[in-house]
Amino acid sequence: MSRIRGGPLVRRLEILKLLQGNPMRTADIGDYFRSEDAETVDPRTIQRDLRALQDGFEFLGTTLKITEETRGHSLKYYKSTVHPLFLALNLTELTALLKALQWGWRDPDQQVRETYRHLLNYVYRQLTDYAKGRLQHVLDVEIPKEPAQNRPEEDIYRTNILYLLKSGRKVKITYTTEKGDRVTRLGRVRNYKEGIITFRDLEEGSTLSRHSSEIFIDWDEIDYM
């Protein structure tokens, strides 16, 4: 990942990205921020950044947090599944984004619906008063009142078909064949749209589409990874 130079704000956002899928210790993070003159950022500065991120660091109306895990007796590692994303949009582009998120909010799948609701809350918290006034008529859903805060992916992946779409992992899928047989086979989710799951049957080599109510995925057998 290329370095982005700046003050505490930029550094903390960069730490969030750095920790994605890559748990690190304080010293490792400090080494990453090694400057051109071969001097690392003061370890106390990195420690302050990590404490701020653990407590909850507010950026553009959203609270961002990382988690800590201890390995062995005392080795502390920090990790994050949040990816800070900044979009510089004009109001026409913002209208398109708000409408798309509201369409997703009406999805028949509860977990997908909740994901879009969370995203809409994220975006709305970043709007200026001017934008809220100009685009109020675009909103036909009630914006959540709770503060926007990033959610660790491992806390929300269960029963969320979007997680399987993202991960591309192999899972056991139970469905009814065209002949009416109920089978359980190894498969991979390829697409999801308005309650319809498209998946690849890896044993038969075929691609099928079924409504989410017509298939069964045993989430107890799926660990977060």
SELO-191864 format. One record per atom (N, C-alpha, C, O): residue in three letters; x, y, z. Coordinates in steps of 0.05 Angstrom, whole numbers, padded with zeros to 5 digits, always signed. Layout:
ALAXYZ
...
END
This chain:
MET+00017-00024+00000
MET+00000+00000+00000
MET+00018+00025+00000
MET+00036+00027+00016
SER+00012+00044-00018
SER+00029+00068-00020
SER+00023+00086+00004
SER+00000+00088+00013
ARG+00044+00100+00013
ARG+00042+00118+00036
ARG+00027+00143+00029
ARG+00029+00153+00006
ILE+00011+00153+00047
ILE-00003+00178+00045
ILE+00007+00196+00067
ILE+00004+00189+00091
ARG+00019+00219+00060
ARG+00031+00236+00081
ARG+00010+00256+00091
ARG-00006+00266+00076
GLY+00012+00261+00118
GLY-00007+00280+00130
GLY-00005+00278+00160
GLY+00013+00265+00171
GLY-00023+00292+00174
GLY-00023+00293+00202
GLY-00038+00269+00215
GLY-00041+00248+00202
PRO-00046+00272+00240
PRO-00059+00250+00255
PRO-00083+00238+00241
PRO-00087+00214+00241
LEU-00100+00255+00229
LEU-00124+00246+00215
LEU-00117+00226+00193
LEU-00127+00204+00192
VAL-00099+00235+00176
VAL-00091+00218+00153
VAL-00077+00193+00163
VAL-00082+00171+00152
ARG-00060+00196+00183
ARG-00046+00172+00193
ARG-00065+00152+00205
ARG-00061+00128+00200
ARG-00085+00160+00219
ARG-00104+00141+00231
ARG-00121+00127+00210
ARG-00127+00104+00212
LEU-00129+00142+00189
LEU-00143+00129+00167
LEU-00126+00109+00153
LEU-00135+00088+00145
GLU-00100+00115+00151
GLU-00082+00097+00138
GLU-00078+00072+00155
GLU-00075+00050+00144
ILE-00077+00075+00181
ILE-00075+00052+00199
ILE-00098+00033+00195
ILE-00095+00009+00195
LEU-00122+00045+00192
LEU-00146+00028+00188
LEU-00143+00011+00164
LEU-00149-00013+00164
LYS-00133+00022+00142
LYS-00129+00007+00117
LYS-00106-00013+00121
LYS-00107-00036+00110
LEU-00085-00005+00135
LEU-00062-00022+00138
LEU-00069-00048+00153
LEU-00057-00069+00148
LEU-00088-00046+00172
LEU-00094-00069+00189
LEU-00114-00088+00176
LEU-00121-00109+00188
GLN-00124-00082+00153
GLN-00144-00100+00140
GLN-00131-00126+00133
GLN-00112-00127+00116
GLY-00140-00148+00145
GLY-00130-00174+00139
GLY-00100-00177+00146
GLY-00087-00195+00137
ASN-00090-00159+00163
ASN-00062-00158+00169
ASN-00058-00149+00198
ASN-00048-00126+00202
PRO-00065-00165+00218
PRO-00061-00156+00246
PRO-00031-00149+00251
PRO-00013-00163+00242
MET-00027-00127+00265
MET+00000-00117+00269
MET+00004-00108+00298
MET-00015-00101+00312
ARG+00029-00108+00307
ARG+00037-00097+00333
ARG+00044-00068+00330
ARG+00048-00058+00308
THR+00046-00054+00353
THR+00052-00026+00353
THR+00078-00020+00338
THR+00080-00002+00322
ALA+00099-00036+00344
ALA+00125-00032+00332
ALA+00124-00035+00302
ALA+00137-00020+00287
ASP+00109-00055+00292
ASP+00107-00060+00264
ASP+00093-00036+00250
ASP+00101-00028+00228
ILE+00073-00025+00263
ILE+00059-00002+00252
ILE+00078+00022+00251
ILE+00078+00037+00231
GLY+00093+00026+00272
GLY+00113+00047+00273
GLY+00133+00045+00250
GLY+00141+00065+00238
ASP+00142+00021+00245
ASP+00162+00016+00223
ASP+00150+00023+00196
ASP+00164+00033+00178
TYR+00124+00018+00193
TYR+00111+00025+00168
TYR+00112+00055+00162
TYR+00115+00063+00139
PHE+00111+00071+00183
PHE+00111+00100+00180
PHE+00139+00111+00181
PHE+00143+00134+00188
ARG+00159+00094+00175
ARG+00186+00104+00175
ARG+00189+00126+00154
ARG+00181+00122+00131
SER+00202+00148+00162
SER+00205+00170+00144
SER+00229+00167+00126
SER+00245+00148+00129
GLU+00233+00185+00108
GLU+00254+00184+00088
GLU+00282+00185+00102
GLU+00301+00175+00091
ASP+00283+00198+00125
ASP+00309+00201+00139
ASP+00314+00177+00158
ASP+00330+00179+00176
ALA+00298+00155+00154
ALA+00302+00130+00168
ALA+00295+00132+00198
ALA+00303+00115+00214
GLU+00279+00153+00206
GLU+00270+00155+00233
GLU+00241+00147+00235
GLU+00225+00158+00220
THR+00234+00129+00252
THR+00206+00121+00255
THR+00190+00142+00269
THR+00201+00159+00284
VAL+00164+00142+00265
VAL+00146+00159+00281
VAL+00149+00152+00310
VAL+00151+00128+00316
ASP+00149+00171+00327
ASP+00151+00167+00356
ASP+00132+00145+00364
ASP+00108+00147+00359
PRO+00141+00123+00378
PRO+00123+00102+00387
PRO+00099+00112+00403
PRO+00077+00101+00402
ARG+00104+00133+00419
ARG+00082+00144+00435
ARG+00060+00156+00417
ARG+00037+00156+00424
THR+00068+00167+00394
THR+00048+00177+00375
THR+00031+00155+00364
THR+00007+00157+00362
ILE+00044+00132+00357
ILE+00029+00109+00347
ILE+00011+00098+00368
ILE-00012+00091+00363
GLN+00020+00098+00393
GLN+00004+00088+00415
GLN-00021+00106+00419
GLN-00043+00096+00425
ARG-00017+00132+00416
ARG-00040+00150+00419
ARG-00060+00145+00396
ARG-00084+00146+00401
ASP-00050+00141+00372
ASP-00067+00135+00350
ASP-00083+00110+00355
ASP-00107+00109+00350
LEU-00070+00089+00364
LEU-00083+00063+00369
LEU-00104+00066+00391
LEU-00126+00054+00390
ARG-00098+00081+00412
ARG-00117+00085+00434
ARG-00142+00099+00423
ARG-00165+00093+00430
ALA-00137+00120+00407
ALA-00159+00135+00395
ALA-00177+00117+00378
ALA-00202+00119+00379
LEU-00165+00099+00363
LEU-00180+00082+00345
LEU-00194+00060+00361
LEU-00216+00051+00353
GLN-00183+00051+00383
GLN-00196+00032+00400
GLN-00220+00044+00414
GLN-00241+00032+00417
ASP-00217+00069+00423
ASP-00239+00083+00437
ASP-00262+00091+00419
ASP-00285+00093+00427
GLY-00255+00095+00393
GLY-00274+00105+00374
GLY-00266+00132+00363
GLY-00268+00152+00377
PHE-00258+00132+00338
PHE-00248+00156+00325
PHE-00269+00166+00306
PHE-00276+00153+00287
GLU-00279+00191+00311
GLU-00301+00201+00294
GLU-00290+00215+00269
GLU-00272+00232+00271
PHE-00301+00207+00246
PHE-00292+00219+00221
PHE-00317+00222+00203
PHE-00330+00202+00196
LEU-00323+00246+00195
LEU-00346+00252+00177
LEU-00372+00239+00187
LEU-00387+00227+00172
GLY-00377+00242+00213
GLY-00402+00233+00224
GLY-00403+00204+00231
GLY-00424+00194+00240
THR-00381+00189+00227
THR-00381+00160+00233
THR-00359+00154+00253
THR-00337+00164+00250
THR-00365+00137+00272
THR-00345+00129+00292
THR-00331+00104+00282
THR-00344+00083+00276
LEU-00305+00105+00279
LEU-00288+00083+00269
LEU-00273+00071+00292
LEU-00261+00085+00309
LYS-00273+00044+00293
LYS-00259+00030+00315
LYS-00244+00006+00305
LYS-00251-00006+00285
ILE-00222+00000+00319
ILE-00207-00024+00314
ILE-00209-00042+00338
ILE-00219-00034+00359
THR-00200-00067+00335
THR-00201-00086+00358
THR-00172-00095+00364
THR-00154-00093+00348
GLU-00169-00106+00388
GLU-00143-00115+00398
GLU-00146-00145+00405
GLU-00166-00153+00416
GLU-00125-00160+00399
GLU-00124-00188+00407
GLU-00097-00194+00419
GLU-00077-00183+00410
THR-00096-00212+00439
THR-00071-00219+00452
THR-00064-00247+00443
THR-00080-00266+00444
ARG-00039-00250+00434
ARG-00028-00276+00426
ARG-00006-00284+00445
ARG+00010-00267+00453
GLY-00006-00309+00452
GLY+00013-00318+00471
GLY+00006-00307+00499
GLY-00017-00305+00506
HIS+00027-00299+00514
HIS+00022-00288+00540
HIS+00016-00258+00540
HIS+00000-00249+00556
SER+00029-00243+00523
SER+00026-00214+00525
SER+00029-00199+00498
SER+00030-00175+00498
LEU+00032-00213+00476
LEU+00035-00200+00450
LEU+00009-00188+00441
LEU-00010-00203+00436
LYS+00007-00162+00438
LYS-00017-00149+00430
LYS-00016-00143+00400
LYS+00003-00130+00390
TYR-00037-00151+00386
TYR-00040-00145+00358
TYR-00066-00129+00354
TYR-00086-00133+00368
TYR-00065-00112+00334
TYR-00088-00095+00327
TYR-00098-00103+00300
TYR-00082-00109+00282
LYS-00125-00104+00297
LYS-00136-00112+00271
LYS-00161-00095+00265
LYS-00173-00083+00283
SER-00168-00095+00239
SER-00191-00079+00231
SER-00203-00091+00205
SER-00189-00101+00188
THR-00230-00090+00203
THR-00243-00098+00179
THR-00256-00074+00165
THR-00270-00077+00145
VAL-00252-00051+00176
VAL-00265-00027+00165
VAL-00247-00015+00142
VAL-00223-00015+00145
HIS-00260-00006+00121
HIS-00246+00007+00099
HIS-00257+00035+00096
HIS-00278+00038+00084
PRO-00242+00055+00106
PRO-00252+00083+00103
PRO-00254+00090+00073
PRO-00235+00086+00058
LEU-00276+00102+00066
LEU-00281+00109+00038
LEU-00292+00137+00036
LEU-00312+00144+00049
PHE-00280+00154+00020
PHE-00289+00181+00017
PHE-00297+00186-00012
PHE-00282+00180-00030
LEU-00321+00196-00016
LEU-00331+00201-00043
LEU-00337+00231-00046
LEU-00353+00242-00031
ALA-00324+00244-00065
ALA-00329+00272-00070
ALA-00350+00274-00092
ALA-00344+00274-00115
LEU-00376+00277-00083
LEU-00398+00275-00102
LEU-00412+00302-00105
LEU-00414+00318-00086
ASN-00422+00307-00130
ASN-00441+00330-00133
ASN-00469+00320-00125
ASN-00472+00296-00121
LEU-00488+00338-00124
LEU-00514+00330-00114
LEU-00529+00311-00132
LEU-00545+00295-00123
THR-00524+00312-00158
THR-00536+00293-00177
THR-00526+00265-00171
THR-00541+00246-00170
GLU-00499+00263-00168
GLU-00488+00236-00162
GLU-00497+00227-00134
GLU-00502+00203-00131
LEU-00499+00245-00116
LEU-00509+00238-00089
LEU-00538+00228-00090
LEU-00545+00210-00075
THR-00554+00240-00107
THR-00581+00231-00110
THR-00582+00202-00120
THR-00598+00186-00110
ALA-00565+00196-00139
ALA-00563+00168-00150
ALA-00556+00149-00127
ALA-00567+00127-00125
LEU-00536+00157-00111
LEU-00527+00139-00089
LEU-00549+00135-00068
LEU-00554+00113-00060
LEU-00563+00157-00061
LEU-00585+00154-00041
LEU-00607+00137-00051
LEU-00618+00121-00036
LYS-00615+00139-00077
LYS-00636+00123-00088
LYS-00628+00094-00089
LYS-00644+00076-00082
ALA-00603+00088-00096
ALA-00594+00060-00097
ALA-00594+00048-00069
ALA-00602+00024-00066
LEU-00586+00063-00049
LEU-00586+00052-00022
LEU-00614+00047-00012
LEU-00619+00028+00003
GLN-00633+00064-00019
GLN-00660+00061-00011
GLN-00673+00036-00025
GLN-00689+00022-00013
TRP-00666+00031-00050
TRP-00675+00007-00063
TRP-00665-00018-00049
TRP-00680-00037-00045
GLY-00640-00017-00041
GLY-00629-00039-00026
GLY-00642-00043+00001
GLY-00645-00066+00011
TRP-00651-00021+00013
TRP-00665-00022+00039
TRP-00691-00038+00037
TRP-00700-00049+00057
ARG-00702-00040+00013
ARG-00727-00055+00010
ARG-00723-00084+00002
ARG-00742-00098-00005
ASP-00699-00093+00002
ASP-00693-00121-00006
ASP-00708-00140+00012
ASP-00712-00135+00036
PRO-00717-00163+00001
PRO-00733-00182+00017
PRO-00716-00196+00039
PRO-00727-00207+00058
ASP-00690-00197+00035
ASP-00673-00210+00055
ASP-00666-00191+00078
ASP-00657-00169+00073
GLN-00671-00200+00102
GLN-00668-00182+00126
GLN-00640-00172+00129
GLN-00635-00149+00134
GLN-00620-00190+00126
GLN-00592-00182+00130
GLN-00583-00163+00108
GLN-00568-00145+00114
VAL-00591-00168+00084
VAL-00584-00150+00062
VAL-00597-00123+00067
VAL-00584-00102+00063
ARG-00622-00124+00075
ARG-00637-00099+00081
ARG-00623-00083+00103
ARG-00620-00058+00101
GLU-00614-00096+00123
GLU-00600-00083+00146
GLU-00573-00072+00137
GLU-00565-00050+00146
THR-00560-00085+00119
THR-00534-00075+00108
THR-00539-00049+00093
THR-00523-00030+00097
TYR-00559-00048+00077
TYR-00564-00023+00062
TYR-00574-00001+00081
TYR-00567+00023+00077
ARG-00589-00008+00101
ARG-00598+00012+00120
ARG-00574+00024+00134
ARG-00573+00049+00139
HIS-00555+00008+00141
HIS-00531+00017+00155
HIS-00515+00035+00136
HIS-00504+00056+00145
LEU-00513+00028+00111
LEU-00498+00044+00091
LEU-00511+00071+00087
LEU-00498+00092+00086
LEU-00538+00072+00086
LEU-00552+00097+00083
LEU-00547+00115+00107
LEU-00544+00139+00103
ASN-00547+00103+00130
ASN-00541+00119+00154
ASN-00513+00131+00153
ASN-00509+00154+00160
TYR-00494+00115+00144
TYR-00466+00125+00140
TYR-00466+00150+00122
TYR-00454+00170+00130
VAL-00479+00147+00099
VAL-00478+00169+00079
VAL-00492+00194+00090
VAL-00482+00216+00087
TYR-00516+00189+00101
TYR-00532+00212+00111
TYR-00517+00228+00132
TYR-00519+00253+00133
ARG-00502+00215+00149
ARG-00487+00229+00171
ARG-00466+00247+00159
ARG-00456+00265+00173
GLN-00457+00242+00134
GLN-00436+00259+00123
GLN-00448+00283+00107
GLN-00432+00301+00100
LEU-00474+00284+00103
LEU-00485+00306+00088
LEU-00484+00332+00102
LEU-00488+00334+00127
THR-00480+00353+00087
THR-00481+00380+00099
THR-00511+00388+00102
THR-00528+00375+00090
ASP-00516+00408+00118
ASP-00543+00417+00121
ASP-00555+00426+00095
ASP-00579+00423+00089
TYR-00538+00438+00078
TYR-00546+00447+00051
TYR-00556+00423+00035
TYR-00577+00424+00023
ALA-00540+00401+00034
ALA-00547+00378+00019
ALA-00572+00365+00030
ALA-00589+00356+00014
LYS-00575+00363+00056
LYS-00599+00352+00068
LYS-00624+00367+00060
LYS-00645+00356+00054
GLY-00621+00394+00059
GLY-00644+00410+00052
GLY-00652+00407+00022
GLY-00675+00405+00016
ARG-00632+00406+00005
ARG-00637+00403-00023
ARG-00647+00375-00031
ARG-00662+00373-00050
LEU-00639+00355-00016
LEU-00646+00327-00024
LEU-00666+00314-00006
LEU-00670+00290-00008
GLN-00679+00329+00012
GLN-00698+00317+00031
GLN-00720+00302+00016
GLN-00729+00281+00025
HIS-00729+00313-00007
HIS-00751+00301-00022
HIS-00742+00275-00035
HIS-00760+00259-00043
VAL-00716+00270-00037
VAL-00706+00245-00049
VAL-00709+00221-00030
VAL-00711+00198-00038
LEU-00710+00228-00004
LEU-00711+00207+00017
LEU-00740+00199+00022
LEU-00756+00216+00030
ASP-00746+00173+00018
ASP-00773+00164+00025
ASP-00773+00142+00046
ASP-00791+00126+00048
VAL-00751+00141+00061
VAL-00749+00123+00084
VAL-00739+00140+00108
VAL-00728+00162+00104
GLU-00744+00130+00132
GLU-00736+00144+00156
GLU-00707+00137+00163
GLU-00701+00113+00167
ILE-00690+00157+00164
ILE-00662+00152+00170
ILE-00659+00143+00199
ILE-00672+00154+00217
PRO-00643+00122+00204
PRO-00639+00112+00232
PRO-00629+00135+00250
PRO-00614+00152+00241
LYS-00638+00134+00275
LYS-00630+00155+00294
LYS-00604+00148+00308
LYS-00591+00166+00320
GLU-00596+00123+00308
GLU-00572+00115+00322
GLU-00547+00126+00308
GLU-00547+00128+00284
PRO-00526+00132+00323
PRO-00501+00142+00311
PRO-00490+00121+00292
PRO-00493+00097+00296
ALA-00476+00131+00271
ALA-00464+00112+00252
ALA-00437+00103+00264
ALA-00421+00119+00273
GLN-00433+00077+00263
GLN-00407+00066+00274
GLN-00401+00041+00257
GLN-00418+00025+00251
ASN-00375+00039+00251
ASN-00367+00015+00235
ASN-00371-00010+00251
ASN-00369-00010+00276
ARG-00378-00032+00237
ARG-00384-00057+00250
ARG-00362-00078+00242
ARG-00358-00081+00218
PRO-00349-00091+00261
PRO-00330-00112+00254
PRO-00344-00133+00236
PRO-00366-00142+00243
GLU-00332-00140+00214
GLU-00345-00159+00196
GLU-00351-00185+00209
GLU-00371-00198+00203
GLU-00334-00194+00228
GLU-00339-00220+00241
GLU-00364-00219+00258
GLU-00374-00240+00266
ASP-00374-00195+00265
ASP-00398-00193+00281
ASP-00424-00194+00264
ASP-00445-00199+00275
ILE-00422-00191+00238
ILE-00446-00188+00222
ILE-00447-00208+00199
ILE-00466-00207+00183
TYR-00427-00226+00196
TYR-00426-00242+00172
TYR-00447-00265+00172
TYR-00455-00273+00150
ARG-00454-00274+00196
ARG-00472-00297+00197
ARG-00499-00291+00184
ARG-00511-00271+00190
THR-00509-00309+00167
THR-00534-00308+00152
THR-00534-00285+00131
THR-00555-00280+00120
ASN-00512-00272+00127
ASN-00511-00250+00107
ASN-00501-00260+00081
ASN-00477-00266+00078
ILE-00518-00263+00061
ILE-00511-00274+00035
ILE-00490-00257+00022
ILE-00474-00267+00005
LEU-00489-00232+00028
LEU-00469-00214+00016
LEU-00441-00221+00025
LEU-00421-00217+00010
TYR-00438-00233+00048
TYR-00412-00242+00058
TYR-00402-00265+00040
TYR-00378-00266+00033
LEU-00420-00284+00034
LEU-00412-00306+00017
LEU-00405-00297-00011
LEU-00387-00307-00024
LEU-00420-00277-00021
LEU-00414-00265-00047
LEU-00387-00252-00047
LEU-00371-00255-00066
LYS-00381-00237-00026
LYS-00355-00224-00023
LYS-00332-00243-00021
LYS-00312-00240-00034
SER-00335-00264-00004
SER-00313-00282+00002
SER-00307-00302-00020
SER-00285-00311-00024
GLY-00329-00309-00035
GLY-00325-00329-00056
GLY-00318-00357-00046
GLY-00308-00373-00061
ARG-00324-00362-00021
ARG-00316-00387-00009
ARG-00335-00410-00016
ARG-00358-00404-00023
LYS-00326-00434-00014
LYS-00343-00457-00019
LYS-00359-00464+00006
LYS-00349-00464+00028
VAL-00385-00469+00001
VAL-00403-00476+00024
VAL-00422-00497+00014
VAL-00426-00501-00010
LYS-00434-00511+00033
LYS-00454-00531+00027
LYS-00481-00517+00023
LYS-00491-00503+00040
ILE-00493-00522+00000
ILE-00519-00510-00007
ILE-00540-00532-00012
ILE-00536-00549-00029
THR-00562-00530+00002
THR-00583-00549-00002
THR-00605-00536-00019
THR-00615-00515-00012
TYR-00613-00550-00040
TYR-00633-00538-00058
TYR-00648-00561-00073
TYR-00640-00584-00071
THR-00669-00554-00087
THR-00685-00573-00102
THR-00677-00572-00131
THR-00677-00550-00143
THR-00671-00595-00143
THR-00663-00596-00171
THR-00687-00593-00189
THR-00710-00593-00179
GLU-00682-00591-00215
GLU-00704-00589-00234
GLU-00721-00614-00234
GLU-00745-00613-00241
LYS-00710-00637-00225
LYS-00725-00662-00224
LYS-00740-00665-00198
LYS-00755-00684-00194
GLY-00737-00645-00180
GLY-00752-00646-00155
GLY-00737-00660-00132
GLY-00749-00664-00111
ASP-00712-00667-00136
ASP-00696-00679-00115
ASP-00684-00658-00097
ASP-00673-00638-00107
ARG-00685-00663-00071
ARG-00672-00645-00052
ARG-00644-00654-00047
ARG-00640-00677-00037
VAL-00624-00638-00054
VAL-00596-00646-00052
VAL-00580-00625-00037
VAL-00587-00602-00036
THR-00557-00634-00026
THR-00538-00616-00013
THR-00512-00620-00027
THR-00500-00642-00027
ARG-00502-00598-00038
ARG-00477-00600-00054
ARG-00459-00576-00048
ARG-00468-00555-00038
LEU-00434-00580-00053
LEU-00414-00559-00050
LEU-00418-00538-00072
LEU-00419-00545-00095
GLY-00420-00513-00063
GLY-00425-00492-00083
GLY-00412-00466-00076
GLY-00399-00463-00054
ARG-00415-00446-00093
ARG-00403-00420-00089
ARG-00423-00399-00099
ARG-00432-00400-00122
VAL-00430-00380-00082
VAL-00449-00359-00089
VAL-00436-00340-00110
VAL-00414-00330-00106
ARG-00450-00336-00132
ARG-00440-00319-00153
ARG-00453-00292-00156
ARG-00441-00272-00165
ASN-00479-00291-00147
ASN-00493-00265-00150
ASN-00517-00265-00131
ASN-00527-00286-00123
TYR-00527-00241-00125
TYR-00551-00238-00109
TYR-00566-00213-00119
TYR-00553-00192-00123
LYS-00592-00216-00123
LYS-00608-00193-00131
LYS-00637-00198-00123
LYS-00650-00216-00133
GLU-00647-00180-00106
GLU-00675-00179-00098
GLU-00685-00207-00090
GLU-00707-00216-00100
GLY-00671-00220-00073
GLY-00679-00246-00063
GLY-00671-00270-00079
GLY-00674-00293-00070
ILE-00660-00266-00103
ILE-00652-00288-00120
ILE-00622-00293-00117
ILE-00605-00275-00121
ILE-00614-00317-00109
ILE-00586-00324-00106
ILE-00578-00341-00130
ILE-00590-00362-00136
THR-00557-00332-00143
THR-00545-00348-00164
THR-00519-00361-00154
THR-00502-00347-00142
PHE-00517-00387-00157
PHE-00494-00401-00146
PHE-00484-00422-00165
PHE-00499-00431-00183
ARG-00460-00430-00162
ARG-00447-00451-00178
ARG-00447-00477-00162
ARG-00435-00478-00141
ASP-00459-00497-00174
ASP-00458-00524-00162
ASP-00431-00536-00171
ASP-00428-00544-00194
LEU-00412-00537-00152
LEU-00385-00545-00159
LEU-00383-00575-00165
LEU-00363-00584-00177
GLU-00402-00591-00156
GLU-00401-00619-00160
GLU-00413-00626-00188
GLU-00403-00645-00201
GLU-00434-00612-00196
GLU-00446-00617-00222
GLU-00435-00599-00244
GLU-00439-00604-00267
GLY-00422-00577-00236
GLY-00411-00559-00255
GLY-00432-00542-00269
GLY-00428-00532-00291
SER-00454-00537-00255
SER-00476-00521-00266
SER-00481-00496-00250
SER-00474-00495-00226
THR-00492-00476-00262
THR-00499-00451-00249
THR-00529-00449-00247
THR-00543-00452-00267
LEU-00539-00444-00223
LEU-00568-00443-00218
LEU-00576-00418-00204
LEU-00560-00405-00191
SER-00602-00412-00205
SER-00613-00389-00191
SER-00637-00399-00176
SER-00655-00413-00186
ARG-00639-00391-00150
ARG-00661-00399-00133
ARG-00668-00375-00115
ARG-00651-00359-00108
HIS-00693-00374-00108
HIS-00701-00354-00087
HIS-00688-00362-00061
HIS-00686-00386-00055
SER-00681-00343-00045
SER-00667-00349-00019
SER-00684-00367-00001
SER-00673-00382+00015
SER-00711-00366-00004
SER-00728-00382+00012
SER-00728-00411+00004
SER-00738-00429+00018
GLU-00717-00417-00020
GLU-00717-00444-00031
GLU-00691-00459-00026
GLU-00689-00483-00033
ILE-00671-00446-00015
ILE-00646-00460-00010
ILE-00639-00458+00020
ILE-00650-00442+00035
PHE-00622-00476+00029
PHE-00613-00476+00057
PHE-00583-00476+00058
PHE-00570-00493+00045
ILE-00572-00459+00074
ILE-00543-00458+00079
ILE-00539-00460+00109
ILE-00550-00444+00125
ASP-00524-00480+00118
ASP-00520-00485+00147
ASP-00498-00466+00156
ASP-00474-00472+00153
TRP-00506-00444+00168
TRP-00486-00424+00177
TRP-00470-00433+00201
TRP-00449-00422+00207
ASP-00480-00453+00215
ASP-00465-00464+00238
ASP-00439-00477+00229
ASP-00420-00480+00245
GLU-00438-00484+00203
GLU-00413-00496+00192
GLU-00394-00476+00180
GLU-00373-00483+00170
ILE-00402-00451+00180
ILE-00386-00430+00167
ILE-00373-00412+00188
ILE-00386-00397+00202
ASP-00347-00414+00189
ASP-00331-00397+00207
ASP-00323-00372+00192
ASP-00320-00372+00168
TYR-00319-00351+00207
TYR-00310-00326+00195
TYR-00280-00329+00186
TYR-00264-00339+00201
MET-00274-00319+00162
MET-00247-00320+00153
MET-00242-00297+00134
MET-00220-00294+00123
END
